[in-house]
Amino acid sequence: MRAYRGVVRGGQVVLGEGVRLPEGAVVTVTIGEAEYLRATLRSALRRNIKRRSRPRVWTPSFPG
């Protein structure tokens, strides 16, 4: 088994310069614990416009 280093950019794994894998090679991707936590926190803190909650509208109610 050999290990290659790469970086994920735009959802694709970009391997280092000069790395060539044979067509049809079966690969396993593992990530380090620090990278996993950073990616998890980033996605949790990023605002999602589609799921943004609506603001509450406060209507005063006065006893009549």
Gaussian input, Z-matrix of N, CA and C with variables (Angstrom, degrees):
# hf/3-21g

backbone

0 1
 N
 C     1     B1
 C     2     B2     1     A1
 N     3     B3     2     A2     1     D1
 C     4     B4     3     A3     2     D2
 C     5     B5     4     A4     3     D3
 N     6     B6     5     A5     4     D4
 C     7     B7     6     A6     5     D5
 C     8     B8     7     A7     6     D6
 N     9     B9     8     A8     7     D7
 C    10    B10     9     A9     8     D8
 C    11    B11    10    A10     9     D9
 N    12    B12    11    A11    10    D10
 C    13    B13    12    A12    11    D11
 C    14    B14    13    A13    12    D12
 N    15    B15    14    A14    13    D13
 C    16    B16    15    A15    14    D14
 C    17    B17    16    A16    15    D15
 N    18    B18    17    A17    16    D16
 C    19    B19    18    A18    17    D17
 C    20    B20    19    A19    18    D18
 N    21    B21    20    A20    19    D19
 C    22    B22    21    A21    20    D20
 C    23    B23    22    A22    21    D21
 N    24    B24    23    A23    22    D22
 C    25    B25    24    A24    23    D23
 C    26    B26    25    A25    24    D24
 N    27    B27    26    A26    25    D25
 C    28    B28    27    A27    26    D26
 C    29    B29    28    A28    27    D27
 N    30    B30    29    A29    28    D28
 C    31    B31    30    A30    29    D29
 C    32    B32    31    A31    30    D30
 N    33    B33    32    A32    31    D31
 C    34    B34    33    A33    32    D32
 C    35    B35    34    A34    33    D33
 N    36    B36    35    A35    34    D34
 C    37    B37    36    A36    35    D35
 C    38    B38    37    A37    36    D36
 N    39    B39    38    A38    37    D37
 C    40    B40    39    A39    38    D38
 C    41    B41    40    A40    39    D39
 N    42    B42    41    A41    40    D40
 C    43    B43    42    A42    41    D41
 C    44    B44    43    A43    42    D42
 N    45    B45    44    A44    43    D43
 C    46    B46    45    A45    44    D44
 C    47    B47    46    A46    45    D45
 N    48    B48    47    A47    46    D46
 C    49    B49    48    A48    47    D47
 C    50    B50    49    A49    48    D48
 N    51    B51    50    A50    49    D49
 C    52    B52    51    A51    50    D50
 C    53    B53    52    A52    51    D51
 N    54    B54    53    A53    52    D52
 C    55    B55    54    A54    53    D53
 C    56    B56    55    A55    54    D54
 N    57    B57    56    A56    55    D55
 C    58    B58    57    A57    56    D56
 C    59    B59    58    A58    57    D57
 N    60    B60    59    A59    58    D58
 C    61    B61    60    A60    59    D59
 C    62    B62    61    A61    60    D60
 N    63    B63    62    A62    61    D61
 C    64    B64    63    A63    62    D62
 C    65    B65    64    A64    63    D63
 N    66    B66    65    A65    64    D64
 C    67    B67    66    A66    65    D65
 C    68    B68    67    A67    66    D66
 N    69    B69    68    A68    67    D67
 C    70    B70    69    A69    68    D68
 C    71    B71    70    A70    69    D69
 N    72    B72    71    A71    70    D70
 C    73    B73    72    A72    71    D71
 C    74    B74    73    A73    72    D72
 N    75    B75    74    A74    73    D73
 C    76    B76    75    A75    74    D74
 C    77    B77    76    A76    75    D75
 N    78    B78    77    A77    76    D76
 C    79    B79    78    A78    77    D77
 C    80    B80    79    A79    78    D78
 N    81    B81    80    A80    79    D79
 C    82    B82    81    A81    80    D80
 C    83    B83    82    A82    81    D81
 N    84    B84    83    A83    82    D82
 C    85    B85    84    A84    83    D83
 C    86    B86    85    A85    84    D84
 N    87    B87    86    A86    85    D85
 C    88    B88    87    A87    86    D86
 C    89    B89    88    A88    87    D87
 N    90    B90    89    A89    88    D88
 C    91    B91    90    A90    89    D89
 C    92    B92    91    A91    90    D90
 N    93    B93    92    A92    91    D91
 C    94    B94    93    A93    92    D92
 C    95    B95    94    A94    93    D93
 N    96    B96    95    A95    94    D94
 C    97    B97    96    A96    95    D95
 C    98    B98    97    A97    96    D96
 N    99    B99    98    A98    97    D97
 C   100   B100    99    A99    98    D98
 C   101   B101   100   A100    99    D99
 N   102   B102   101   A101   100   D100
 C   103   B103   102   A102   101   D101
 C   104   B104   103   A103   102   D102
 N   105   B105   104   A104   103   D103
 C   106   B106   105   A105   104   D104
 C   107   B107   106   A106   105   D105
 N   108   B108   107   A107   106   D106
 C   109   B109   108   A108   107   D107
 C   110   B110   109   A109   108   D108
 N   111   B111   110   A110   109   D109
 C   112   B112   111   A111   110   D110
 C   113   B113   112   A112   111   D111
 N   114   B114   113   A113   112   D112
 C   115   B115   114   A114   113   D113
 C   116   B116   115   A115   114   D114
 N   117   B117   116   A116   115   D115
 C   118   B118   117   A117   116   D116
 C   119   B119   118   A118   117   D117
 N   120   B120   119   A119   118   D118
 C   121   B121   120   A120   119   D119
 C   122   B122   121   A121   120   D120
 N   123   B123   122   A122   121   D121
 C   124   B124   123   A123   122   D122
 C   125   B125   124   A124   123   D123
 N   126   B126   125   A125   124   D124
 C   127   B127   126   A126   125   D125
 C   128   B128   127   A127   126   D126
 N   129   B129   128   A128   127   D127
 C   130   B130   129   A129   128   D128
 C   131   B131   130   A130   129   D129
 N   132   B132   131   A131   130   D130
 C   133   B133   132   A132   131   D131
 C   134   B134   133   A133   132   D132
 N   135   B135   134   A134   133   D133
 C   136   B136   135   A135   134   D134
 C   137   B137   136   A136   135   D135
 N   138   B138   137   A137   136   D136
 C   139   B139   138   A138   137   D137
 C   140   B140   139   A139   138   D138
 N   141   B141   140   A140   139   D139
 C   142   B142   141   A141   140   D140
 C   143   B143   142   A142   141   D141
 N   144   B144   143   A143   142   D142
 C   145   B145   144   A144   143   D143
 C   146   B146   145   A145   144   D144
 N   147   B147   146   A146   145   D145
 C   148   B148   147   A147   146   D146
 C   149   B149   148   A148   147   D147
 N   150   B150   149   A149   148   D148
 C   151   B151   150   A150   149   D149
 C   152   B152   151   A151   150   D150
 N   153   B153   152   A152   151   D151
 C   154   B154   153   A153   152   D152
 C   155   B155   154   A154   153   D153
 N   156   B156   155   A155   154   D154
 C   157   B157   156   A156   155   D155
 C   158   B158   157   A157   156   D156
 N   159   B159   158   A158   157   D157
 C   160   B160   159   A159   158   D158
 C   161   B161   160   A160   159   D159
 N   162   B162   161   A161   160   D160
 C   163   B163   162   A162   161   D161
 C   164   B164   163   A163   162   D162
 N   165   B165   164   A164   163   D163
 C   166   B166   165   A165   164   D164
 C   167   B167   166   A166   165   D165
 N   168   B168   167   A167   166   D166
 C   169   B169   168   A168   167   D167
 C   170   B170   169   A169   168   D168
 N   171   B171   170   A170   169   D169
 C   172   B172   171   A171   170   D170
 C   173   B173   172   A172   171   D171
 N   174   B174   173   A173   172   D172
 C   175   B175   174   A174   173   D173
 C   176   B176   175   A175   174   D174
 N   177   B177   176   A176   175   D175
 C   178   B178   177   A177   176   D176
 C   179   B179   178   A178   177   D177
 N   180   B180   179   A179   178   D178
 C   181   B181   180   A180   179   D179
 C   182   B182   181   A181   180   D180
 N   183   B183   182   A182   181   D181
 C   184   B184   183   A183   182   D182
 C   185   B185   184   A184   183   D183
 N   186   B186   185   A185   184   D184
 C   187   B187   186   A186   185   D185
 C   188   B188   187   A187   186   D186
 N   189   B189   188   A188   187   D187
 C   190   B190   189   A189   188   D188
 C   191   B191   190   A190   189   D189

   B1=1.4335
   B2=1.5297
   B3=1.3242
   B4=1.4593
   B5=1.5156
   B6=1.3052
   B7=1.4618
   B8=1.5248
   B9=1.3256
   B10=1.4552
   B11=1.5197
   B12=1.3129
   B13=1.4597
   B14=1.5228
   B15=1.3334
   B16=1.4516
   B17=1.5184
   B18=1.3158
   B19=1.4531
   B20=1.5223
   B21=1.3239
   B22=1.4591
   B23=1.5214
   B24=1.3251
   B25=1.4715
   B26=1.5159
   B27=1.3155
   B28=1.4694
   B29=1.5178
   B30=1.3235
   B31=1.4514
   B32=1.5216
   B33=1.3232
   B34=1.4608
   B35=1.5153
   B36=1.3133
   B37=1.4599
   B38=1.5176
   B39=1.3266
   B40=1.4571
   B41=1.5221
   B42=1.3421
   B43=1.4605
   B44=1.5132
   B45=1.3246
   B46=1.4618
   B47=1.5143
   B48=1.3175
   B49=1.4657
   B50=1.5300
   B51=1.3086
   B52=1.4513
   B53=1.5228
   B54=1.3221
   B55=1.4638
   B56=1.5196
   B57=1.3058
   B58=1.4596
   B59=1.5230
   B60=1.3160
   B61=1.4641
   B62=1.5226
   B63=1.3159
   B64=1.4666
   B65=1.5257
   B66=1.3131
   B67=1.4568
   B68=1.5321
   B69=1.3126
   B70=1.4654
   B71=1.5140
   B72=1.3302
   B73=1.4636
   B74=1.5280
   B75=1.3102
   B76=1.4652
   B77=1.5223
   B78=1.3392
   B79=1.4606
   B80=1.5279
   B81=1.3174
   B82=1.4515
   B83=1.5158
   B84=1.3255
   B85=1.4579
   B86=1.5156
   B87=1.3251
   B88=1.4584
   B89=1.5161
   B90=1.3262
   B91=1.4514
   B92=1.5160
   B93=1.3108
   B94=1.4594
   B95=1.5212
   B96=1.3136
   B97=1.4584
   B98=1.5285
   B99=1.3264
   B100=1.4654
   B101=1.5271
   B102=1.3168
   B103=1.4583
   B104=1.5215
   B105=1.3261
   B106=1.4647
   B107=1.5312
   B108=1.3252
   B109=1.4651
   B110=1.5217
   B111=1.3226
   B112=1.4626
   B113=1.5281
   B114=1.3243
   B115=1.4631
   B116=1.5212
   B117=1.3315
   B118=1.4595
   B119=1.5215
   B120=1.3253
   B121=1.4591
   B122=1.5236
   B123=1.3065
   B124=1.4622
   B125=1.5240
   B126=1.3262
   B127=1.4596
   B128=1.5274
   B129=1.3290
   B130=1.4560
   B131=1.5227
   B132=1.3171
   B133=1.4619
   B134=1.5226
   B135=1.3191
   B136=1.4578
   B137=1.5221
   B138=1.3172
   B139=1.4624
   B140=1.5166
   B141=1.3027
   B142=1.4510
   B143=1.5251
   B144=1.3247
   B145=1.4595
   B146=1.5232
   B147=1.3174
   B148=1.4610
   B149=1.5269
   B150=1.3202
   B151=1.4556
   B152=1.5246
   B153=1.3176
   B154=1.4579
   B155=1.5174
   B156=1.2978
   B157=1.4576
   B158=1.5279
   B159=1.3063
   B160=1.4552
   B161=1.5207
   B162=1.3181
   B163=1.4655
   B164=1.5289
   B165=1.3027
   B166=1.4612
   B167=1.5182
   B168=1.2944
   B169=1.4555
   B170=1.5192
   B171=1.3186
   B172=1.4444
   B173=1.5118
   B174=1.3017
   B175=1.4664
   B176=1.5216
   B177=1.3090
   B178=1.4610
   B179=1.5285
   B180=1.2899
   B181=1.4799
   B182=1.5269
   B183=1.3091
   B184=1.4435
   B185=1.5327
   B186=1.3210
   B187=1.4816
   B188=1.5218
   B189=1.2950
   B190=1.4478
   B191=1.4213
   A1=107.96
   A2=116.64
   A3=121.90
   A4=108.79
   A5=116.44
   A6=122.01
   A7=109.46
   A8=116.02
   A9=122.44
   A10=107.58
   A11=115.85
   A12=120.11
   A13=109.00
   A14=115.15
   A15=120.40
   A16=110.01
   A17=115.46
   A18=122.62
   A19=108.00
   A20=116.73
   A21=120.97
   A22=108.16
   A23=115.57
   A24=121.95
   A25=107.94
   A26=115.08
   A27=119.19
   A28=112.54
   A29=117.39
   A30=120.89
   A31=114.84
   A32=117.84
   A33=121.88
   A34=109.60
   A35=116.03
   A36=121.36
   A37=108.91
   A38=116.50
   A39=122.20
   A40=107.01
   A41=115.73
   A42=120.90
   A43=110.25
   A44=115.30
   A45=121.29
   A46=112.60
   A47=114.92
   A48=121.73
   A49=110.58
   A50=116.23
   A51=121.68
   A52=115.33
   A53=119.12
   A54=121.64
   A55=108.82
   A56=116.37
   A57=121.74
   A58=108.28
   A59=115.83
   A60=121.34
   A61=108.46
   A62=117.14
   A63=118.81
   A64=110.99
   A65=115.77
   A66=121.56
   A67=110.40
   A68=116.71
   A69=121.72
   A70=113.78
   A71=117.87
   A72=120.61
   A73=109.80
   A74=116.15
   A75=121.92
   A76=107.44
   A77=116.04
   A78=120.32
   A79=110.05
   A80=115.60
   A81=123.20
   A82=107.64
   A83=116.65
   A84=121.19
   A85=108.52
   A86=116.92
   A87=121.86
   A88=108.42
   A89=115.74
   A90=119.58
   A91=108.59
   A92=115.15
   A93=120.48
   A94=111.11
   A95=116.12
   A96=121.29
   A97=111.93
   A98=118.09
   A99=120.95
   A100=111.05
   A101=117.42
   A102=120.62
   A103=111.07
   A104=116.52
   A105=120.46
   A106=110.67
   A107=117.17
   A108=119.99
   A109=111.45
   A110=117.30
   A111=120.63
   A112=110.93
   A113=117.69
   A114=121.05
   A115=111.05
   A116=117.31
   A117=121.03
   A118=110.56
   A119=116.79
   A120=119.82
   A121=111.41
   A122=117.24
   A123=119.98
   A124=110.92
   A125=117.49
   A126=119.40
   A127=111.34
   A128=117.85
   A129=120.38
   A130=111.47
   A131=117.52
   A132=121.22
   A133=113.41
   A134=116.96
   A135=120.63
   A136=109.58
   A137=116.55
   A138=120.53
   A139=110.00
   A140=115.98
   A141=121.56
   A142=107.55
   A143=117.39
   A144=121.84
   A145=110.87
   A146=118.30
   A147=121.06
   A148=111.97
   A149=117.63
   A150=121.23
   A151=112.83
   A152=117.16
   A153=120.08
   A154=109.91
   A155=116.66
   A156=120.35
   A157=110.21
   A158=115.00
   A159=120.47
   A160=109.38
   A161=117.72
   A162=118.99
   A163=110.70
   A164=115.05
   A165=119.20
   A166=109.56
   A167=115.47
   A168=120.72
   A169=107.04
   A170=115.78
   A171=120.29
   A172=109.35
   A173=116.73
   A174=121.53
   A175=107.67
   A176=116.26
   A177=118.14
   A178=111.10
   A179=115.60
   A180=119.56
   A181=106.77
   A182=114.27
   A183=121.12
   A184=108.95
   A185=116.13
   A186=117.22
   A187=109.97
   A188=114.88
   A189=121.05
   A190=115.03
   D1=138.43
   D2=177.41
   D3=-119.21
   D4=153.06
   D5=179.11
   D6=-116.11
   D7=137.92
   D8=177.18
   D9=-126.30
   D10=144.05
   D11=177.53
   D12=-96.45
   D13=141.90
   D14=178.00
   D15=-153.66
   D16=174.19
   D17=-179.36
   D18=-131.22
   D19=142.28
   D20=177.32
   D21=-87.85
   D22=124.68
   D23=176.90
   D24=-134.66
   D25=117.91
   D26=178.68
   D27=65.84
   D28=31.43
   D29=178.26
   D30=81.73
   D31=5.19
   D32=179.06
   D33=-122.52
   D34=145.53
   D35=178.48
   D36=-84.13
   D37=121.86
   D38=177.87
   D39=-105.66
   D40=116.00
   D41=-178.82
   D42=-83.16
   D43=166.17
   D44=-179.85
   D45=-63.43
   D46=168.53
   D47=-178.11
   D48=-62.86
   D49=131.98
   D50=175.14
   D51=83.84
   D52=3.32
   D53=179.82
   D54=-85.86
   D55=125.37
   D56=177.87
   D57=-126.87
   D58=124.25
   D59=176.55
   D60=-105.36
   D61=144.80
   D62=179.03
   D63=-68.54
   D64=147.80
   D65=179.34
   D66=-60.75
   D67=131.49
   D68=179.76
   D69=86.08
   D70=8.80
   D71=179.72
   D72=-67.98
   D73=138.65
   D74=176.47
   D75=-89.75
   D76=125.77
   D77=-176.53
   D78=-125.09
   D79=155.55
   D80=174.60
   D81=-123.53
   D82=130.02
   D83=-179.02
   D84=-106.96
   D85=126.76
   D86=174.44
   D87=-122.08
   D88=149.03
   D89=178.38
   D90=-121.63
   D91=152.99
   D92=178.27
   D93=-74.92
   D94=158.73
   D95=-178.00
   D96=-61.94
   D97=-41.63
   D98=-179.18
   D99=-64.25
   D100=-42.78
   D101=179.30
   D102=-65.10
   D103=-38.19
   D104=179.21
   D105=-64.07
   D106=-45.79
   D107=179.45
   D108=-64.39
   D109=-41.79
   D110=179.54
   D111=-62.58
   D112=-43.72
   D113=179.51
   D114=-66.33
   D115=-38.28
   D116=179.26
   D117=-65.40
   D118=-45.82
   D119=179.40
   D120=-65.45
   D121=-39.82
   D122=179.70
   D123=-62.39
   D124=-44.35
   D125=-179.16
   D126=-70.19
   D127=-30.22
   D128=178.43
   D129=-72.43
   D130=-33.98
   D131=-177.30
   D132=-87.72
   D133=-17.22
   D134=-179.52
   D135=-70.99
   D136=134.77
   D137=-179.79
   D138=-76.81
   D139=134.32
   D140=177.57
   D141=-107.02
   D142=110.99
   D143=-175.21
   D144=-64.93
   D145=-36.39
   D146=-178.03
   D147=-66.08
   D148=-32.14
   D149=-176.46
   D150=-106.39
   D151=15.09
   D152=-178.37
   D153=-67.11
   D154=135.68
   D155=-177.48
   D156=-75.92
   D157=154.40
   D158=178.53
   D159=-83.69
   D160=144.66
   D161=178.90
   D162=-70.65
   D163=148.94
   D164=176.74
   D165=-78.92
   D166=139.03
   D167=177.27
   D168=-102.14
   D169=120.83
   D170=-178.16
   D171=-93.76
   D172=122.28
   D173=177.47
   D174=-114.26
   D175=120.34
   D176=-179.42
   D177=-69.30
   D178=139.73
   D179=176.99
   D180=-121.79
   D181=115.60
   D182=-179.43
   D183=-101.25
   D184=136.29
   D185=176.86
   D186=-63.89
   D187=133.72
   D188=-172.92
   D189=-86.03

